[in-house]
Amino acid sequence: MKNGIQLRIKGKVQGVGFRPYVWQLAHQCAFKGDVCNDGEGVLVRFLADADICVFTELLYQHCPPLAHIESVQSQPFDWDEIPEKFSIRHSGAGRMDTQVIPDAATCEACSSELFDPSNRRYHYPFANCTHCGPRFTIIRQMPYDRPNTSMAEFPLCPECQQEYEDPADRRFHAQPNACAVCGPEIQLCDRSGNLLATKYEALKQTAQRLLAGEIAAIKGVGGFHLACDATNSPAVNQLRQRKHRPSKPLAVMIPSINWLAEQGVEVTDGLRALLQSSAAPIVLIPIWANSLLSPDIAPHLQEIGVMLPSNPLQHLLMSEVNTPLVMTSGNASGKPPVLTDQEALTDLANIADIWLIHNREIVQRADDSLVRYHGGQAEMLRRARGYVPDAIELPAGFENSPSILALGADLKNTFCLLRDKNAVLSQHLGDLDDIDIYQQYQKTIHLFESIYRFTPTVLVGDMHPSYVSHRYGKSLSEQLHIPFIQVQHHHAHIAAVMVEHGIPLGHEKVIGLALDGLGFGDDNRLWGGECLLVDYRASQHIGGLPPVPMPGGDLASRQPWRNLLAHLEQFVPNWQTLPIASTLQPFPYPVLQKAMLRGINSPTASSAGRLFDAISAALGICKQQMSWEGEGACQLEALARQSVLKQHPVSLPVIGQQLDLKTFWQQWLRYSAPDAERAHAFHVALAQGFADLAHQAAHRYEINKVVLSGGVMHNLLLRQLLVEKLQPLDVLYARQLPMGDGGLALGQAAIATAQIKDE
């Protein structure tokens, strides 16, 4: 007969104070045995007389704040040596089947210690405990123990060691545990790397120079920020000029929730909870009247991104300046965010005036996450620090999935590891066309595979033959001798939302509306405004926007006037006799007319994104050149929100299975109204046109669910209009994952799994 019972606990149970929690419960119950971490999670062993039901009930009741129990399984086993007490033993290895914890914002207890002169961590910018601090950004491999992190080079002093070894202490086995005696240190440098100050004096001088209008490069936990005084327009504009970022919105770190309330912003419970969550994302909220912030923070837009300090260094800095700071990504124009001190001094030499750095290595890059808060609900726009690498459980039917590596798309890239029924989506990495980001991408994939002890048996990528991720997938497939499955771009967009909403793997079909910039279609054309019939296994095109040339190819994605020219040429006879002709007069359009006529460098695309660009150019928004992706579309939405009218004499009818842009353009160009009304008219017509397509398809195929996805669906006005016009159909869209390319890899993995299971 077995003399012991062991519990296998899976979920977010490492690096969150779970073992001391188990130790305390075991002592409370007077149980004998032990607990350890290993590759599968946490393993607890008791003598056979332990009341497991009572223990398991207690286990769920008071779980540590960052922990999440997925499952608890018990089975008998034999003790080699009968334990005399309950202890915590060293971690084991084995197959990785537990979750890595995202970085967590500074907890209330650590924050209080920072400002308590009697505490030994007073003003120490790396305070943390098992409830907060870096996790994902410092880990090299599992299990999550100090030797496997970038804290390995900081031996604990006697006091920190005592905390680390005491199961009753909240710093028990807090792997980044440190203090001013034994931990990382900050220092302030000039652009030549000369030391200006150390310790808290470095922080005070940084604050003084920020308030004097200078720009600082500040090393955080997952990357660098470039910071300046957000109320100082000359400083903001100097940052824009040096970074070659003329109009893209900048994120703002605010001193406190109270500061926001004092500005007259309604701080609801939901907004407060999101800003103060352990993820501490940038939260996009409507710009408020009489703001103290520089109007150059988010020019021509109606939303602004705000965040609270998320680590001790930021808490201390904000306490010193007591004013909002711009906190934008630490990268030079066209380069990825810097991660090392040397990269910061080199790449940011022409941007920053001072560098506040520290000597703890950043192992994993993690940008600030970006979440929109509207109508009491959150919507993920960029998923990174604080959320990654939380595992995503797939719906029923995905059990026993093979080990799949999905490589994502080329823009806003993330990749995905899928094994059994759990997927891990990487942090936002960026555009793979940039060689430096592509190298970060490869390095991060290898790091994830190492951490999770993951060996793919299948690779999945976008079917676009020119994508960097596609070529990488084909090359890796040949190297590893494993299959490479190609997935259509918009099918993956819709499937990702289906996963989020728990639609099981089966034969249920949905109507998918996929609106974005560009994606390679099943017919070898570029798509971007499609109505699809979708399940996980397959996607059928059943309507959408007509194909329109993109004169100059990729240039048309950056120069909106080119798209206006293409639409006028295709849909508006004799447009040169109309007032709109003056809009194109400054540009060399006759050359492009000939190129389109001859089919030279003018691929066609049924793209909603390029249609937005054409309308924005027609209204004088970003006609010549966009300085950031989506600039014209975002400013167009902001303009449309100023409209007083809700009804307009403009439509986008359905003819057969295609939206009639000829009727739309001729009505819209005749519509004599203020620009805001015309911008709104476009949104209403586009929403009504796609809603009509979806209703038509839903009736034909007897389907009640419509799934919205693609980057254009982050346009809040368009989505609200669509949801309204799609009633009474059941409308689904993503909230926990980006609807743009940042969520695409999850859809790729789900589709590949479905196809493999069918074989």
GIQUIPE-V750107 format. One record per backbone hydrogen bond with DSSP energy under -1.0 kcal/mol. CO is the residue of the C=O (numbers start at 1). NH is the residue of the N-H. E is the energy in kcal/mol with one decimal. If there is no record, write none. Layout:
BEGIN
co = {CO,CO}
nh = {NH,NH}
e = {E,E}
END
This chain:
BEGIN
co = {3,4,5,6,7,8,9,10,10,11,11,12,17,18,19,20,21,22,23,24,25,26,32,33,34,35,36,37,38,39,41,42,43,44,45,46,47,50,51,52,53,54,55,56,57,58,64,68,71,73,75,77,85,87,93,104,107,108,109,110,113,114,116,119,121,124,129,133,135,137,137,138,143,145,146,148,148,149,151,157,158,159,160,161,164,166,169,170,171,173,174,179,185,186,187,188,188,189,190,194,197,198,199,199,200,201,202,203,204,205,206,207,209,210,215,215,216,217,218,222,223,224,225,226,227,228,229,230,232,233,234,235,236,237,238,239,240,251,252,253,256,257,258,259,260,261,266,268,269,270,271,272,278,282,283,284,285,294,297,298,302,304,305,306,307,310,311,312,313,314,315,316,317,318,324,325,328,329,330,332,340,341,342,343,344,346,348,348,354,355,356,357,367,369,370,370,371,372,374,377,379,382,383,384,384,387,392,395,396,401,403,403,404,405,406,410,413,415,416,417,418,419,420,421,422,423,424,430,431,434,435,436,437,438,439,440,441,442,443,444,445,446,447,448,449,458,459,460,461,464,467,468,469,470,471,472,473,474,475,476,477,477,483,485,487,488,489,490,491,492,493,494,495,496,497,498,499,510,511,512,513,514,515,516,519,521,525,526,527,528,528,529,530,531,532,533,534,538,540,543,544,548,550,552,553,554,555,555,558,559,560,561,562,563,564,565,566,567,568,572,574,575,578,579,580,584,587,589,590,591,592,593,594,595,601,603,604,605,605,607,608,609,610,611,612,613,614,615,616,617,623,628,630,631,632,633,634,635,636,637,639,640,648,653,655,657,658,659,660,661,662,663,664,665,674,675,676,677,678,679,680,681,682,683,684,685,686,687,688,689,690,691,692,693,694,695,696,697,698,704,705,706,707,709,710,711,712,715,716,717,718,719,720,721,722,726,730,732,735,739,740,743,744,745,746,747,748,749,750,751,752,753,754}
nh = {48,77,46,75,44,73,42,70,71,13,99,68,21,22,23,24,25,26,27,28,29,31,47,87,45,89,43,92,41,97,38,9,36,7,34,5,50,52,55,56,57,58,59,60,61,62,67,12,10,8,6,4,33,35,39,133,111,112,113,114,116,123,119,122,124,127,132,104,138,363,364,150,145,148,149,140,141,152,154,161,162,163,164,165,173,169,172,130,174,175,177,183,359,199,357,196,197,355,193,190,188,202,202,203,204,205,206,207,208,209,210,211,214,213,353,354,227,356,225,366,220,330,218,328,216,326,232,294,236,237,238,239,240,241,242,243,245,327,307,325,260,261,262,263,265,264,268,272,273,274,275,276,105,371,306,373,304,297,250,301,287,285,252,283,254,106,315,316,317,318,319,320,321,322,230,253,226,331,338,335,344,345,346,347,348,349,351,352,217,189,219,187,385,282,381,382,284,379,377,374,372,370,428,387,388,390,423,398,505,420,457,458,418,460,416,432,429,426,406,424,404,422,401,394,419,392,417,413,434,438,439,440,441,442,443,444,445,446,447,448,449,450,451,452,454,405,485,407,487,467,471,472,473,474,475,476,477,478,479,480,481,482,459,461,463,492,493,494,495,496,497,498,499,500,501,503,502,534,707,532,709,530,712,609,527,524,521,606,519,516,608,545,514,542,512,540,510,535,533,531,659,605,553,555,556,557,558,559,626,562,564,565,566,567,568,569,570,571,572,575,577,578,581,582,583,587,589,593,594,595,596,597,598,600,552,550,526,548,607,611,612,613,614,615,616,617,618,619,621,620,561,631,634,635,636,637,638,639,640,641,642,643,650,660,658,544,655,661,664,665,666,667,668,669,678,679,680,681,682,683,684,685,686,687,688,689,690,691,692,693,694,695,696,697,698,699,700,701,703,730,511,732,513,515,713,714,715,719,720,721,722,723,724,725,726,729,706,708,380,710,743,747,748,749,750,751,752,753,754,755,756,757,758}
e = {-2.0,-2.1,-3.0,-1.8,-2.6,-2.2,-2.5,-3.2,-1.4,-1.5,-1.8,-1.6,-1.2,-2.6,-2.8,-2.7,-2.2,-2.8,-2.2,-2.3,-2.1,-2.8,-1.5,-1.9,-3.0,-2.4,-2.8,-2.9,-1.3,-4.2,-2.1,-2.9,-1.9,-3.4,-2.0,-2.1,-2.0,-1.3,-2.1,-2.9,-2.0,-2.1,-2.3,-1.6,-1.3,-1.3,-1.6,-2.4,-2.4,-3.2,-2.9,-1.7,-1.6,-1.3,-1.9,-2.6,-2.4,-2.2,-1.7,-1.7,-1.3,-2.3,-2.3,-1.8,-2.2,-1.2,-1.4,-2.4,-1.4,-2.2,-1.7,-1.6,-1.8,-2.2,-2.1,-3.2,-1.1,-1.5,-2.0,-2.9,-2.0,-1.9,-2.6,-1.7,-1.5,-2.2,-1.8,-2.0,-2.1,-1.1,-2.2,-3.0,-1.3,-1.6,-2.5,-3.7,-1.3,-2.4,-2.3,-1.7,-3.0,-1.1,-1.0,-1.1,-2.4,-2.5,-1.8,-2.2,-2.3,-2.3,-2.2,-2.3,-2.5,-1.7,-3.2,-1.5,-3.0,-2.9,-2.7,-2.3,-3.1,-2.3,-3.0,-2.3,-2.3,-2.8,-1.3,-2.9,-2.4,-2.9,-2.0,-2.2,-2.3,-2.7,-2.7,-2.4,-2.5,-2.3,-2.0,-2.3,-1.1,-2.1,-2.8,-1.0,-1.7,-1.7,-1.1,-2.6,-2.5,-2.0,-2.5,-2.4,-2.7,-2.8,-2.5,-2.5,-2.9,-1.8,-2.1,-1.6,-2.3,-2.6,-2.5,-3.5,-2.7,-1.3,-2.2,-2.7,-2.4,-2.8,-1.8,-1.6,-2.4,-2.7,-1.9,-3.4,-2.9,-1.8,-2.6,-2.2,-2.2,-2.4,-2.1,-3.3,-1.7,-1.0,-1.7,-2.3,-2.7,-2.5,-2.6,-2.3,-2.7,-3.2,-3.0,-2.1,-3.1,-2.2,-1.7,-2.6,-3.1,-2.5,-1.1,-2.1,-2.6,-2.3,-2.7,-1.5,-2.9,-1.9,-3.2,-1.5,-2.7,-2.2,-2.7,-2.6,-2.7,-3.2,-2.9,-2.8,-2.8,-2.3,-1.2,-3.2,-2.4,-3.4,-2.5,-2.9,-1.6,-2.6,-2.0,-2.1,-2.7,-2.2,-2.3,-2.7,-2.3,-2.1,-2.1,-2.7,-2.5,-2.0,-3.0,-2.8,-2.5,-2.3,-3.0,-2.9,-2.8,-1.4,-2.3,-2.5,-2.2,-2.3,-2.3,-2.8,-2.3,-1.9,-2.1,-2.8,-1.4,-1.5,-2.5,-2.3,-1.4,-2.0,-1.6,-2.0,-2.5,-2.1,-1.1,-1.9,-2.3,-2.0,-2.0,-2.4,-1.9,-2.8,-3.1,-3.0,-2.2,-2.5,-1.7,-2.4,-3.8,-1.6,-3.6,-1.8,-1.5,-2.3,-1.5,-2.5,-2.2,-2.8,-3.0,-2.6,-2.9,-2.3,-2.9,-3.0,-2.3,-2.4,-2.5,-1.6,-1.8,-1.7,-1.6,-1.9,-2.8,-1.6,-1.8,-2.4,-2.1,-2.4,-2.6,-2.7,-1.8,-2.6,-2.2,-1.2,-2.0,-1.8,-1.9,-1.6,-1.4,-1.8,-2.3,-2.4,-1.7,-1.8,-2.8,-2.1,-1.9,-3.0,-2.1,-2.0,-1.2,-1.5,-1.1,-1.4,-2.4,-1.8,-2.1,-2.2,-2.6,-2.4,-2.1,-1.5,-3.3,-1.7,-2.1,-2.0,-2.8,-2.3,-2.1,-2.2,-2.1,-2.2,-2.5,-1.8,-1.7,-1.8,-1.4,-3.2,-1.9,-1.6,-3.2,-1.3,-1.7,-2.8,-1.9,-2.3,-3.1,-2.7,-2.0,-2.7,-2.2,-2.6,-1.8,-1.6,-2.5,-2.6,-2.7,-2.4,-2.6,-2.5,-2.3,-2.4,-2.5,-2.0,-2.5,-2.7,-2.4,-2.3,-3.0,-2.3,-2.0,-2.7,-1.9,-2.5,-2.6,-2.8,-2.9,-2.2,-1.9,-1.8,-2.0,-2.4,-2.5,-2.2,-2.5,-2.8,-2.0,-2.4,-1.7,-2.3,-2.9,-2.9,-2.8,-1.7,-1.7,-1.0,-2.2,-2.4,-2.1,-2.4,-2.4,-2.1,-2.2,-2.3,-2.5,-2.6,-1.1}
END
